[in-house]
Amino acid sequence: MYTKFASGINLVSSMSRSGTCWDNAVIESFQSNIKSEVFQYVKFNSQRYQDVVEWVITYFNYYNEERIQ
Protein backbone atom coordinates (compact mmCIF):
# COMPACT_ATOMS: atom_id res chain seq x y z
CA MET A 1 0.00 0.00 0.00
CA TYR A 2 2.81 2.43 0.91
CA THR A 3 4.81 1.80 -2.25
CA LYS A 4 1.70 2.21 -4.41
CA PHE A 5 0.89 5.52 -2.70
CA ALA A 6 4.51 6.71 -2.96
CA SER A 7 4.74 5.94 -6.66
CA GLY A 8 1.40 7.68 -7.22
CA ILE A 9 2.87 10.97 -5.99
CA ASN A 10 6.25 10.47 -7.71
CA LEU A 11 8.05 9.72 -4.44
CA VAL A 12 11.11 7.48 -4.62
CA SER A 13 11.08 5.05 -1.72
CA SER A 14 14.42 3.94 -0.35
CA MET A 15 14.71 1.10 2.14
CA SER A 16 17.78 -0.48 3.62
CA ARG A 17 18.49 -4.16 3.65
CA SER A 18 16.76 -6.10 6.39
CA GLY A 19 18.74 -6.13 9.64
CA THR A 20 21.28 -3.58 8.41
CA CYS A 21 20.87 -0.46 10.51
CA TRP A 22 24.18 0.95 9.24
CA ASP A 23 22.55 1.70 5.88
CA ASN A 24 20.58 4.52 7.46
CA ALA A 25 22.67 5.45 10.50
CA VAL A 26 22.14 9.20 10.03
CA ILE A 27 18.35 9.06 10.31
CA GLU A 28 18.55 6.47 13.10
CA SER A 29 20.72 8.91 15.05
CA PHE A 30 18.32 11.79 14.37
CA GLN A 31 15.32 9.73 15.48
CA SER A 32 17.16 8.78 18.65
CA ASN A 33 17.84 12.47 19.33
CA ILE A 34 14.25 13.57 18.85
CA LYS A 35 12.95 10.74 21.02
CA SER A 36 15.33 11.52 23.87
CA GLU A 37 15.17 15.32 23.63
CA VAL A 38 11.46 15.85 22.93
CA PHE A 39 9.35 12.78 23.51
CA GLN A 40 11.04 10.99 26.40
CA TYR A 41 8.20 11.59 28.89
CA VAL A 42 5.27 12.06 26.50
CA LYS A 43 2.30 9.71 26.54
CA PHE A 44 1.07 9.92 22.96
CA ASN A 45 -2.38 8.52 23.64
CA SER A 46 -3.10 11.64 25.72
CA GLN A 47 -1.81 14.18 23.16
CA ARG A 48 -3.59 15.80 20.25
CA TYR A 49 -2.16 15.00 16.81
CA GLN A 50 -1.71 18.70 16.03
CA ASP A 51 0.32 19.21 19.23
CA VAL A 52 2.72 16.43 18.25
CA VAL A 53 3.08 17.87 14.73
CA GLU A 54 3.91 21.28 16.21
CA TRP A 55 6.53 19.73 18.54
CA VAL A 56 8.19 17.96 15.61
CA ILE A 57 8.25 21.11 13.46
CA THR A 58 9.64 23.14 16.36
CA TYR A 59 12.33 20.50 16.95
CA PHE A 60 13.27 20.43 13.23
CA ASN A 61 13.79 24.18 13.29
CA TYR A 62 15.80 23.98 16.52
CA TYR A 63 17.89 21.06 15.24
CA ASN A 64 18.69 22.76 11.92
CA GLU A 65 19.24 26.32 13.13
CA GLU A 66 20.25 26.42 16.79
CA ARG A 67 21.42 23.07 18.16
CA ILE A 68 25.16 22.55 18.43
CA GLN A 69 26.01 19.72 16.07
HTML snippet that shows the backbone in 3Dmol.js (N, CA, C, O; Angstrom):
<script src="https://3Dmol.org/build/3Dmol-min.js"></script>
<div id="view" style="width:600px;height:400px;position:relative"></div>
<script>
const pdb = `
ATOM      1  N   MET A   1       0.822  -1.175   0.000  1.00  0.00           N
ATOM      2  CA  MET A   1       0.000   0.000   0.000  1.00  0.00           C
ATOM      3  C   MET A   1       0.879   1.257   0.000  1.00  0.00           C
ATOM      4  O   MET A   1       0.618   2.200  -0.747  1.00  0.00           O
ATOM      5  N   TYR A   2       1.920   1.266   0.838  1.00  0.00           N
ATOM      6  CA  TYR A   2       2.808   2.432   0.910  1.00  0.00           C
ATOM      7  C   TYR A   2       3.513   2.675  -0.418  1.00  0.00           C
ATOM      8  O   TYR A   2       3.554   3.806  -0.902  1.00  0.00           O
ATOM      9  N   THR A   3       4.067   1.621  -1.006  1.00  0.00           N
ATOM     10  CA  THR A   3       4.809   1.802  -2.252  1.00  0.00           C
ATOM     11  C   THR A   3       3.892   2.260  -3.382  1.00  0.00           C
ATOM     12  O   THR A   3       4.303   3.047  -4.234  1.00  0.00           O
ATOM     13  N   LYS A   4       2.658   1.775  -3.393  1.00  0.00           N
ATOM     14  CA  LYS A   4       1.701   2.211  -4.410  1.00  0.00           C
ATOM     15  C   LYS A   4       1.385   3.697  -4.231  1.00  0.00           C
ATOM     16  O   LYS A   4       1.344   4.451  -5.203  1.00  0.00           O
ATOM     17  N   PHE A   5       1.163   4.112  -2.982  1.00  0.00           N
ATOM     18  CA  PHE A   5       0.891   5.521  -2.697  1.00  0.00           C
ATOM     19  C   PHE A   5       2.094   6.379  -3.073  1.00  0.00           C
ATOM     20  O   PHE A   5       1.940   7.421  -3.710  1.00  0.00           O
ATOM     21  N   ALA A   6       3.294   5.944  -2.680  1.00  0.00           N
ATOM     22  CA  ALA A   6       4.507   6.713  -2.960  1.00  0.00           C
ATOM     23  C   ALA A   6       4.718   6.885  -4.459  1.00  0.00           C
ATOM     24  O   ALA A   6       5.036   7.981  -4.920  1.00  0.00           O
ATOM     25  N   SER A   7       4.546   5.830  -5.206  1.00  0.00           N
ATOM     26  CA  SER A   7       4.741   5.945  -6.655  1.00  0.00           C
ATOM     27  C   SER A   7       3.661   6.812  -7.292  1.00  0.00           C
ATOM     28  O   SER A   7       3.907   7.444  -8.320  1.00  0.00           O
ATOM     29  N   GLY A   8       2.478   6.852  -6.703  1.00  0.00           N
ATOM     30  CA  GLY A   8       1.395   7.678  -7.221  1.00  0.00           C
ATOM     31  C   GLY A   8       1.659   9.169  -7.095  1.00  0.00           C
ATOM     32  O   GLY A   8       1.082   9.968  -7.834  1.00  0.00           O
ATOM     33  N   ILE A   9       2.530   9.550  -6.161  1.00  0.00           N
ATOM     34  CA  ILE A   9       2.867  10.970  -5.994  1.00  0.00           C
ATOM     35  C   ILE A   9       4.322  11.237  -6.387  1.00  0.00           C
ATOM     36  O   ILE A   9       4.918  12.228  -5.965  1.00  0.00           O
ATOM     37  N   ASN A  10       4.880  10.342  -7.200  1.00  0.00           N
ATOM     38  CA  ASN A  10       6.247  10.471  -7.715  1.00  0.00           C
ATOM     39  C   ASN A  10       7.298  10.557  -6.614  1.00  0.00           C
ATOM     40  O   ASN A  10       8.265  11.310  -6.728  1.00  0.00           O
ATOM     41  N   LEU A  11       7.104   9.786  -5.551  1.00  0.00           N
ATOM     42  CA  LEU A  11       8.053   9.719  -4.445  1.00  0.00           C
ATOM     43  C   LEU A  11       8.906   8.474  -4.621  1.00  0.00           C
ATOM     44  O   LEU A  11       8.379   7.387  -4.859  1.00  0.00           O
ATOM     45  N   VAL A  12      10.212   8.623  -4.505  1.00  0.00           N
ATOM     46  CA  VAL A  12      11.108   7.485  -4.620  1.00  0.00           C
ATOM     47  C   VAL A  12      11.338   6.926  -3.224  1.00  0.00           C
ATOM     48  O   VAL A  12      11.871   7.614  -2.354  1.00  0.00           O
ATOM     49  N   SER A  13      10.942   5.699  -3.016  1.00  0.00           N
ATOM     50  CA  SER A  13      11.082   5.045  -1.719  1.00  0.00           C
ATOM     51  C   SER A  13      12.440   4.364  -1.646  1.00  0.00           C
ATOM     52  O   SER A  13      12.859   3.684  -2.582  1.00  0.00           O
ATOM     53  N   SER A  14      13.114   4.553  -0.532  1.00  0.00           N
ATOM     54  CA  SER A  14      14.422   3.942  -0.346  1.00  0.00           C
ATOM     55  C   SER A  14      14.425   3.196   0.979  1.00  0.00           C
ATOM     56  O   SER A  14      14.179   3.786   2.031  1.00  0.00           O
ATOM     57  N   MET A  15      14.701   1.914   0.928  1.00  0.00           N
ATOM     58  CA  MET A  15      14.712   1.100   2.140  1.00  0.00           C
ATOM     59  C   MET A  15      16.027   0.345   2.222  1.00  0.00           C
ATOM     60  O   MET A  15      16.563  -0.122   1.217  1.00  0.00           O
ATOM     61  N   SER A  16      16.530   0.239   3.438  1.00  0.00           N
ATOM     62  CA  SER A  16      17.783  -0.483   3.620  1.00  0.00           C
ATOM     63  C   SER A  16      17.522  -1.983   3.633  1.00  0.00           C
ATOM     64  O   SER A  16      16.379  -2.439   3.684  1.00  0.00           O
ATOM     65  N   ARG A  17      18.596  -2.720   3.585  1.00  0.00           N
ATOM     66  CA  ARG A  17      18.492  -4.165   3.652  1.00  0.00           C
ATOM     67  C   ARG A  17      18.015  -4.572   5.040  1.00  0.00           C
ATOM     68  O   ARG A  17      18.327  -3.901   6.024  1.00  0.00           O
ATOM     69  N   SER A  18      17.292  -5.622   5.124  1.00  0.00           N
ATOM     70  CA  SER A  18      16.759  -6.098   6.392  1.00  0.00           C
ATOM     71  C   SER A  18      17.880  -6.406   7.381  1.00  0.00           C
ATOM     72  O   SER A  18      18.835  -7.110   7.051  1.00  0.00           O
ATOM     73  N   GLY A  19      17.756  -5.875   8.594  1.00  0.00           N
ATOM     74  CA  GLY A  19      18.738  -6.134   9.637  1.00  0.00           C
ATOM     75  C   GLY A  19      20.034  -5.370   9.485  1.00  0.00           C
ATOM     76  O   GLY A  19      21.026  -5.715  10.128  1.00  0.00           O
ATOM     77  N   THR A  20      20.058  -4.340   8.651  1.00  0.00           N
ATOM     78  CA  THR A  20      21.278  -3.576   8.410  1.00  0.00           C
ATOM     79  C   THR A  20      21.050  -2.121   8.776  1.00  0.00           C
ATOM     80  O   THR A  20      20.790  -1.286   7.909  1.00  0.00           O
ATOM     81  N   CYS A  21      21.148  -1.820  10.060  1.00  0.00           N
ATOM     82  CA  CYS A  21      20.874  -0.458  10.514  1.00  0.00           C
ATOM     83  C   CYS A  21      21.938   0.528  10.052  1.00  0.00           C
ATOM     84  O   CYS A  21      21.695   1.735  10.054  1.00  0.00           O
ATOM     85  N   TRP A  22      23.108   0.045   9.659  1.00  0.00           N
ATOM     86  CA  TRP A  22      24.183   0.953   9.242  1.00  0.00           C
ATOM     87  C   TRP A  22      23.869   1.636   7.921  1.00  0.00           C
ATOM     88  O   TRP A  22      24.467   2.662   7.597  1.00  0.00           O
ATOM     89  N   ASP A  23      22.933   1.079   7.152  1.00  0.00           N
ATOM     90  CA  ASP A  23      22.554   1.699   5.881  1.00  0.00           C
ATOM     91  C   ASP A  23      21.908   3.063   6.077  1.00  0.00           C
ATOM     92  O   ASP A  23      21.994   3.924   5.202  1.00  0.00           O
ATOM     93  N   ASN A  24      21.264   3.260   7.218  1.00  0.00           N
ATOM     94  CA  ASN A  24      20.576   4.524   7.463  1.00  0.00           C
ATOM     95  C   ASN A  24      20.928   5.076   8.844  1.00  0.00           C
ATOM     96  O   ASN A  24      20.053   5.520   9.587  1.00  0.00           O
ATOM     97  N   ALA A  25      22.203   5.042   9.173  1.00  0.00           N
ATOM     98  CA  ALA A  25      22.669   5.454  10.496  1.00  0.00           C
ATOM     99  C   ALA A  25      22.366   6.915  10.800  1.00  0.00           C
ATOM    100  O   ALA A  25      22.113   7.257  11.955  1.00  0.00           O
ATOM    101  N   VAL A  26      22.385   7.777   9.804  1.00  0.00           N
ATOM    102  CA  VAL A  26      22.141   9.203  10.035  1.00  0.00           C
ATOM    103  C   VAL A  26      20.721   9.430  10.538  1.00  0.00           C
ATOM    104  O   VAL A  26      20.529  10.132  11.530  1.00  0.00           O
ATOM    105  N   ILE A  27      19.730   8.854   9.879  1.00  0.00           N
ATOM    106  CA  ILE A  27      18.345   9.055  10.311  1.00  0.00           C
ATOM    107  C   ILE A  27      18.076   8.321  11.612  1.00  0.00           C
ATOM    108  O   ILE A  27      17.292   8.799  12.432  1.00  0.00           O
ATOM    109  N   GLU A  28      18.706   7.171  11.824  1.00  0.00           N
ATOM    110  CA  GLU A  28      18.553   6.468  13.099  1.00  0.00           C
ATOM    111  C   GLU A  28      19.055   7.336  14.243  1.00  0.00           C
ATOM    112  O   GLU A  28      18.435   7.386  15.305  1.00  0.00           O
ATOM    113  N   SER A  29      20.163   8.011  14.033  1.00  0.00           N
ATOM    114  CA  SER A  29      20.716   8.909  15.047  1.00  0.00           C
ATOM    115  C   SER A  29      19.776  10.081  15.300  1.00  0.00           C
ATOM    116  O   SER A  29      19.533  10.449  16.449  1.00  0.00           O
ATOM    117  N   PHE A  30      19.246  10.670  14.226  1.00  0.00           N
ATOM    118  CA  PHE A  30      18.315  11.787  14.373  1.00  0.00           C
ATOM    119  C   PHE A  30      17.069  11.356  15.138  1.00  0.00           C
ATOM    120  O   PHE A  30      16.618  12.069  16.035  1.00  0.00           O
ATOM    121  N   GLN A  31      16.515  10.210  14.797  1.00  0.00           N
ATOM    122  CA  GLN A  31      15.316   9.727  15.484  1.00  0.00           C
ATOM    123  C   GLN A  31      15.597   9.463  16.954  1.00  0.00           C
ATOM    124  O   GLN A  31      14.740   9.707  17.804  1.00  0.00           O
ATOM    125  N   SER A  32      16.774   8.974  17.258  1.00  0.00           N
ATOM    126  CA  SER A  32      17.161   8.784  18.654  1.00  0.00           C
ATOM    127  C   SER A  32      17.217  10.116  19.385  1.00  0.00           C
ATOM    128  O   SER A  32      16.768  10.224  20.526  1.00  0.00           O
ATOM    129  N   ASN A  33      17.770  11.134  18.724  1.00  0.00           N
ATOM    130  CA  ASN A  33      17.841  12.467  19.333  1.00  0.00           C
ATOM    131  C   ASN A  33      16.460  13.030  19.620  1.00  0.00           C
ATOM    132  O   ASN A  33      16.206  13.508  20.725  1.00  0.00           O
ATOM    133  N   ILE A  34      15.575  12.982  18.653  1.00  0.00           N
ATOM    134  CA  ILE A  34      14.251  13.572  18.854  1.00  0.00           C
ATOM    135  C   ILE A  34      13.477  12.815  19.933  1.00  0.00           C
ATOM    136  O   ILE A  34      12.737  13.421  20.707  1.00  0.00           O
ATOM    137  N   LYS A  35      13.647  11.497  19.986  1.00  0.00           N
ATOM    138  CA  LYS A  35      12.954  10.735  21.023  1.00  0.00           C
ATOM    139  C   LYS A  35      13.472  11.080  22.410  1.00  0.00           C
ATOM    140  O   LYS A  35      12.687  11.201  23.351  1.00  0.00           O
ATOM    141  N   SER A  36      14.780  11.240  22.548  1.00  0.00           N
ATOM    142  CA  SER A  36      15.332  11.521  23.872  1.00  0.00           C
ATOM    143  C   SER A  36      15.202  12.983  24.273  1.00  0.00           C
ATOM    144  O   SER A  36      15.091  13.281  25.462  1.00  0.00           O
ATOM    145  N   GLU A  37      15.213  13.903  23.310  1.00  0.00           N
ATOM    146  CA  GLU A  37      15.173  15.324  23.634  1.00  0.00           C
ATOM    147  C   GLU A  37      13.759  15.897  23.683  1.00  0.00           C
ATOM    148  O   GLU A  37      13.536  16.908  24.350  1.00  0.00           O
ATOM    149  N   VAL A  38      12.810  15.285  23.003  1.00  0.00           N
ATOM    150  CA  VAL A  38      11.464  15.855  22.935  1.00  0.00           C
ATOM    151  C   VAL A  38      10.415  14.932  23.540  1.00  0.00           C
ATOM    152  O   VAL A  38       9.571  15.377  24.318  1.00  0.00           O
ATOM    153  N   PHE A  39      10.461  13.669  23.194  1.00  0.00           N
ATOM    154  CA  PHE A  39       9.347  12.779  23.512  1.00  0.00           C
ATOM    155  C   PHE A  39       9.629  11.768  24.617  1.00  0.00           C
ATOM    156  O   PHE A  39       8.892  10.791  24.752  1.00  0.00           O
ATOM    157  N   GLN A  40      10.659  11.975  25.394  1.00  0.00           N
ATOM    158  CA  GLN A  40      11.036  10.995  26.404  1.00  0.00           C
ATOM    159  C   GLN A  40       9.916  10.731  27.412  1.00  0.00           C
ATOM    160  O   GLN A  40       9.695   9.581  27.791  1.00  0.00           O
ATOM    161  N   TYR A  41       9.216  11.760  27.846  1.00  0.00           N
ATOM    162  CA  TYR A  41       8.199  11.595  28.886  1.00  0.00           C
ATOM    163  C   TYR A  41       6.779  11.842  28.385  1.00  0.00           C
ATOM    164  O   TYR A  41       5.877  12.096  29.183  1.00  0.00           O
ATOM    165  N   VAL A  42       6.576  11.771  27.085  1.00  0.00           N
ATOM    166  CA  VAL A  42       5.267  12.058  26.499  1.00  0.00           C
ATOM    167  C   VAL A  42       4.467  10.770  26.356  1.00  0.00           C
ATOM    168  O   VAL A  42       4.977   9.762  25.869  1.00  0.00           O
ATOM    169  N   LYS A  43       3.222  10.813  26.781  1.00  0.00           N
ATOM    170  CA  LYS A  43       2.298   9.708  26.542  1.00  0.00           C
ATOM    171  C   LYS A  43       1.442  10.114  25.343  1.00  0.00           C
ATOM    172  O   LYS A  43       0.574  10.979  25.454  1.00  0.00           O
ATOM    173  N   PHE A  44       1.695   9.485  24.200  1.00  0.00           N
ATOM    174  CA  PHE A  44       1.066   9.919  22.956  1.00  0.00           C
ATOM    175  C   PHE A  44      -0.440   9.711  22.938  1.00  0.00           C
ATOM    176  O   PHE A  44      -1.152  10.444  22.253  1.00  0.00           O
ATOM    177  N   ASN A  45      -0.932   8.737  23.670  1.00  0.00           N
ATOM    178  CA  ASN A  45      -2.375   8.521  23.637  1.00  0.00           C
ATOM    179  C   ASN A  45      -3.137   9.643  24.336  1.00  0.00           C
ATOM    180  O   ASN A  45      -4.362   9.710  24.235  1.00  0.00           O
ATOM    181  N   SER A  46      -2.429  10.523  25.043  1.00  0.00           N
ATOM    182  CA  SER A  46      -3.096  11.636  25.720  1.00  0.00           C
ATOM    183  C   SER A  46      -2.822  12.973  25.027  1.00  0.00           C
ATOM    184  O   SER A  46      -3.200  14.023  25.546  1.00  0.00           O
ATOM    185  N   GLN A  47      -2.172  12.948  23.868  1.00  0.00           N
ATOM    186  CA  GLN A  47      -1.814  14.181  23.161  1.00  0.00           C
ATOM    187  C   GLN A  47      -2.614  14.315  21.868  1.00  0.00           C
ATOM    188  O   GLN A  47      -2.934  13.325  21.210  1.00  0.00           O
ATOM    189  N   ARG A  48      -2.926  15.547  21.526  1.00  0.00           N
ATOM    190  CA  ARG A  48      -3.585  15.802  20.246  1.00  0.00           C
ATOM    191  C   ARG A  48      -2.565  15.666  19.115  1.00  0.00           C
ATOM    192  O   ARG A  48      -1.393  16.004  19.279  1.00  0.00           O
ATOM    193  N   TYR A  49      -3.020  15.174  17.981  1.00  0.00           N
ATOM    194  CA  TYR A  49      -2.160  14.999  16.813  1.00  0.00           C
ATOM    195  C   TYR A  49      -1.486  16.314  16.439  1.00  0.00           C
ATOM    196  O   TYR A  49      -0.286  16.342  16.166  1.00  0.00           O
ATOM    197  N   GLN A  50      -2.253  17.400  16.427  1.00  0.00           N
ATOM    198  CA  GLN A  50      -1.709  18.700  16.027  1.00  0.00           C
ATOM    199  C   GLN A  50      -0.606  19.157  16.978  1.00  0.00           C
ATOM    200  O   GLN A  50       0.356  19.791  16.542  1.00  0.00           O
ATOM    201  N   ASP A  51      -0.728  18.847  18.271  1.00  0.00           N
ATOM    202  CA  ASP A  51       0.320  19.211  19.231  1.00  0.00           C
ATOM    203  C   ASP A  51       1.624  18.489  18.909  1.00  0.00           C
ATOM    204  O   ASP A  51       2.700  19.086  18.956  1.00  0.00           O
ATOM    205  N   VAL A  52       1.524  17.213  18.583  1.00  0.00           N
ATOM    206  CA  VAL A  52       2.717  16.430  18.252  1.00  0.00           C
ATOM    207  C   VAL A  52       3.360  16.965  16.978  1.00  0.00           C
ATOM    208  O   VAL A  52       4.584  17.076  16.905  1.00  0.00           O
ATOM    209  N   VAL A  53       2.557  17.295  15.980  1.00  0.00           N
ATOM    210  CA  VAL A  53       3.080  17.866  14.732  1.00  0.00           C
ATOM    211  C   VAL A  53       3.825  19.165  15.021  1.00  0.00           C
ATOM    212  O   VAL A  53       4.910  19.387  14.484  1.00  0.00           O
ATOM    213  N   GLU A  54       3.260  20.015  15.857  1.00  0.00           N
ATOM    214  CA  GLU A  54       3.913  21.281  16.208  1.00  0.00           C
ATOM    215  C   GLU A  54       5.233  21.038  16.932  1.00  0.00           C
ATOM    216  O   GLU A  54       6.212  21.740  16.680  1.00  0.00           O
ATOM    217  N   TRP A  55       5.274  20.050  17.831  1.00  0.00           N
ATOM    218  CA  TRP A  55       6.525  19.734  18.536  1.00  0.00           C
ATOM    219  C   TRP A  55       7.601  19.297  17.550  1.00  0.00           C
ATOM    220  O   TRP A  55       8.756  19.710  17.655  1.00  0.00           O
ATOM    221  N   VAL A  56       7.216  18.461  16.596  1.00  0.00           N
ATOM    222  CA  VAL A  56       8.186  17.964  15.611  1.00  0.00           C
ATOM    223  C   VAL A  56       8.706  19.112  14.750  1.00  0.00           C
ATOM    224  O   VAL A  56       9.911  19.212  14.519  1.00  0.00           O
ATOM    225  N   ILE A  57       7.822  19.969  14.278  1.00  0.00           N
ATOM    226  CA  ILE A  57       8.247  21.108  13.457  1.00  0.00           C
ATOM    227  C   ILE A  57       9.166  22.027  14.251  1.00  0.00           C
ATOM    228  O   ILE A  57      10.188  22.484  13.738  1.00  0.00           O
ATOM    229  N   THR A  58       8.805  22.297  15.498  1.00  0.00           N
ATOM    230  CA  THR A  58       9.644  23.137  16.358  1.00  0.00           C
ATOM    231  C   THR A  58      11.014  22.506  16.551  1.00  0.00           C
ATOM    232  O   THR A  58      12.030  23.200  16.511  1.00  0.00           O
ATOM    233  N   TYR A  59      11.048  21.181  16.763  1.00  0.00           N
ATOM    234  CA  TYR A  59      12.328  20.502  16.952  1.00  0.00           C
ATOM    235  C   TYR A  59      13.153  20.534  15.671  1.00  0.00           C
ATOM    236  O   TYR A  59      14.366  20.733  15.740  1.00  0.00           O
ATOM    237  N   PHE A  60      12.537  20.344  14.500  1.00  0.00           N
ATOM    238  CA  PHE A  60      13.268  20.426  13.232  1.00  0.00           C
ATOM    239  C   PHE A  60      13.952  21.775  13.099  1.00  0.00           C
ATOM    240  O   PHE A  60      15.129  21.851  12.745  1.00  0.00           O
ATOM    241  N   ASN A  61      13.211  22.840  13.383  1.00  0.00           N
ATOM    242  CA  ASN A  61      13.789  24.180  13.295  1.00  0.00           C
ATOM    243  C   ASN A  61      14.935  24.353  14.285  1.00  0.00           C
ATOM    244  O   ASN A  61      15.985  24.889  13.929  1.00  0.00           O
ATOM    245  N   TYR A  62      14.745  23.911  15.507  1.00  0.00           N
ATOM    246  CA  TYR A  62      15.797  23.982  16.524  1.00  0.00           C
ATOM    247  C   TYR A  62      17.023  23.179  16.088  1.00  0.00           C
ATOM    248  O   TYR A  62      18.150  23.667  16.171  1.00  0.00           O
ATOM    249  N   TYR A  63      16.803  21.955  15.625  1.00  0.00           N
ATOM    250  CA  TYR A  63      17.890  21.063  15.241  1.00  0.00           C
ATOM    251  C   TYR A  63      18.701  21.641  14.084  1.00  0.00           C
ATOM    252  O   TYR A  63      19.928  21.547  14.077  1.00  0.00           O
ATOM    253  N   ASN A  64      18.022  22.235  13.114  1.00  0.00           N
ATOM    254  CA  ASN A  64      18.692  22.757  11.920  1.00  0.00           C
ATOM    255  C   ASN A  64      19.316  24.124  12.106  1.00  0.00           C
ATOM    256  O   ASN A  64      20.276  24.457  11.411  1.00  0.00           O
ATOM    257  N   GLU A  65      18.795  24.931  13.032  1.00  0.00           N
ATOM    258  CA  GLU A  65      19.236  26.317  13.126  1.00  0.00           C
ATOM    259  C   GLU A  65      19.964  26.679  14.414  1.00  0.00           C
ATOM    260  O   GLU A  65      20.777  27.604  14.410  1.00  0.00           O
ATOM    261  N   GLU A  66      19.699  25.980  15.517  1.00  0.00           N
ATOM    262  CA  GLU A  66      20.252  26.416  16.795  1.00  0.00           C
ATOM    263  C   GLU A  66      21.120  25.377  17.498  1.00  0.00           C
ATOM    264  O   GLU A  66      22.114  25.729  18.132  1.00  0.00           O
ATOM    265  N   ARG A  67      20.760  24.128  17.394  1.00  0.00           N
ATOM    266  CA  ARG A  67      21.418  23.072  18.161  1.00  0.00           C
ATOM    267  C   ARG A  67      22.874  22.933  17.736  1.00  0.00           C
ATOM    268  O   ARG A  67      23.196  22.952  16.548  1.00  0.00           O
ATOM    269  N   ILE A  68      23.745  22.792  18.728  1.00  0.00           N
ATOM    270  CA  ILE A  68      25.159  22.552  18.435  1.00  0.00           C
ATOM    271  C   ILE A  68      25.286  21.141  17.882  1.00  0.00           C
ATOM    272  O   ILE A  68      24.829  20.178  18.497  1.00  0.00           O
ATOM    273  N   GLN A  69      25.904  21.028  16.728  1.00  0.00           N
ATOM    274  CA  GLN A  69      26.008  19.723  16.065  1.00  0.00           C
ATOM    275  C   GLN A  69      27.212  18.951  16.514  1.00  0.00           C
ATOM    276  O   GLN A  69      27.438  17.834  16.048  1.00  0.00           O
TER     277      GLN A  69
END
`;
const viewer = $3Dmol.createViewer("view");
viewer.addModel(pdb, "pdb");
viewer.setStyle({}, {cartoon: {color: "spectrum"}});
viewer.zoomTo();
viewer.render();
</script>
